[in-house]
Amino acid sequence: MSLTAFFRPCSIALVGATERAGSVGRSIWDNLRAFDSPVWPVNAKRAEVGGVRAFPDLASLPAVPDLVVIVTPAATVPKIVEEAGRIGTRAAVVISAGFKETGEAGAELEARVLEAARRHGVRLIGPNCLGLMNPHAGLNATFATSMARPGRVAFLSQSGALCTAILDWSHDQNVGFSAFVSTGAMADVGWGDLIRHFGQDARTESIVMYMESPGADAVDFLAAAREVAARKPIVVIKVGRTAEASRAAASHTGAMTGSDAVLDAALRQNGVLRVDTIEELFDMAEVLAKQPLPAGPRLAIVTNAGGPGALATDALVLGGGSVAELSQTTLDALSVVLPAHWSHHNPVDVLGDADASRFASALRITAQDDAVDGVLAVLTPQAMTQPTEIARAVAAIAHPSGKPLLASWMGAQSVQEGRALLNAAAVPTYDYPDEAAKSFVRMHEHRTRLDWLRETENALCDTAAASVELPCEGGLLSEAAAKRVLAVAGIPVVETREAHDEEAAVAAARDLGFPVVLKLLSPTITHKSDCGGVVLDLNDETAVRAAWQGIRERATAKHGTAAFAGVTVQRMIREKGVELILGASQDAQFGPVLLFGAGGTLVEVMQDRTLALPPLNQALARRWMRETRVFKLLQGTRGGRPVDFAALEDVLVRFSRLVHAEPRLLEVDINPLLATPAGVLALDARMVLSRA
């Protein structure tokens, strides 16, 4: 159902309107009085509110309101929503608190509200929220003390208190909004609904969100982001990076994936830019709406002072961007228009006495270099500087290059007019050059996220089947059983035999061919090496017997006889390669999550890993691997050959399709996954299933 009735209602009823000073009902009533359409107060105890006739209930109104705003005590809300639905209202904002945030009884009450709404087709925003605004329509259905300025940014927040703080800040900073929404508990209308609505809203150029959680339907949030992010920037600040400790898990993957890290991966893959501060939130909403995205990370800096140029350079490089290497052609052209002692490199120092013509010429020449992806103009107000004239000249050449142009006009009074000229020309201005450089890095990050988004959509459209027949029993599979599942999915595994007694171990070793590896087979112990449960490089039957006995003794001494069920036997792989980990686990909000990184026995110590959501395609697999430090090893070091990337990408894609198709796979580890120039091989595997 459309959310238009929330933001462009033709009539509104306020249930709980009152004249009592200091009350929420009075504040909202005062704000709604400015709305240029019928607003009816509903109060069973008063004949009028503020000189306007009041009605005892919704059924008594002269017409069906498009929007009902509810501020009465929580216990009354289910009945009011029921009544709104019966008379034909399809949109309600529940300002009232006292629901699931108060405990079990409140959660029960909230469930009753939602049930009544769904029975009658009513959409709800809230409960426990500040309300909403549409500044372009003069609608202020909140208890905030002022109306937001009209603008092009939709602001969505789970925190009502933050809404009021942002509102105050926005007036001081002259920031405007297409809408201002306090989502509250999101019992019904969630992130996905709001993103889709503002994705279609002609007055909205970008969407910014203050998020405390992805909400009850995180999957729908991601689906909506995929639909909108390529057309309109979605910028999120998410609190709660320091999540509670990871749960105990049978696999390395289960222990290493946390909700915040999963959210990071989900946002990256679905085109949503995540920032760290409120200031960045609105800076990026502005710059992404005003300027084209850079094709790469290379920034050129044109400045009339060396120090600020160096400051911007540090921020650029430390943030992950790079200093553009200017071509000789560009350097020669700059030498023609600049004094002899200009810097002769990037940052381009045009010197403190530069006038508007010199500054603009240097900027134009630099922007035309093919090795430049974006330009930052930095000005300091020195005695001979003309900040307004230079700004006018810069504004005149702001867009022809098709590359982003940012500006830092440093100072206060003397640069105000210049800043205004630049902003009017859609050139974002910053107080300090390091802030501008960080924004450029974020712009490039957003560009790469849109590339991730495109490939994520391609991967989701690929309908290649990947399901396999899993054992009916749940719980931890044996290593051999886990490898059989992987093999059926097309993932190369080293052949593994189970041996429940010493003679079977010797026979398996003889059959596979020496040298072999023996590993503990246990229904309870998952990390075999921790108790001496792995013995390598066994070259004859005597060594196999000794290894069998040693593994049994160590396992039973430490964990009891029930922990020992025999061993697995596999041939010893002597090929040199890079040990990786490839895993998956189930996230409570986002479903299956993939993990890739440096593997082996030091996997927890190295902490070199990256997450992604399945399914993947070849392009996503390649991007994903580049997120790790171990990727440099995979490329080959000191003259060594690179691993077989085509084979490794194929394994990642096949594994992702398996995990995507089989929801019973609760946790999976392939560790180590050995990558060599000759191919890829799973040497060990753990798998935890839910019951069929």
Order of alpha helices (4+ residues) and beta strands (2+ residues): alpha-beta-alpha-beta-beta-beta-beta-alpha-beta-alpha-beta-beta-beta-beta-alpha-beta-alpha-beta-alpha-beta-alpha-alpha-beta-alpha-beta-alpha-beta-alpha-beta-alpha-beta-alpha-beta-alpha-alpha-beta-alpha-beta-alpha-beta-beta-alpha-beta-beta-beta-alpha-beta-alpha-alpha-alpha-beta-beta-beta
